[in-house]
Amino acid sequence: MSYLSGYQLMWMLVMFDLPVSTKEQRREATKFRNRLLDLGFEMVQFSVYMRLCSCKAQTEVYTRQVGQELPAGGKIEILYFTDKQYESIVSFEHGSVAGRKK
């Protein structure tokens, strides 16, 4: 039985800004967001998506795929962190603190 530790599992955090001034740009932005969902990402905020990967090599595959989908004039930043690091993320929602500790 293979066991993946919290130090091997990797999270990808994709943050982006896309132009949305024209109808075509809005369509491309929607297409990009839908493609992220198709790739297994979940929306955290409107322009912030996350995905859990089994290893660093898998993050490299998804990084290439995300980069290939970037609409003209857009900007992407991707952060990587281990599942162990993810455990210490603190979220605020509706004025309360919602830690992510397991």
Secondary structure, 3 states (H helix, E strand, C coil): CCCCCCCCCEEEEEEEECCCCCHHHHHHHHHHHHHHHHCCCEEEECCEEEEEECCHHHHHHHHHHHHHHCCCCCEEEEEEEEHHHHCCCEEEECCEEEECCC
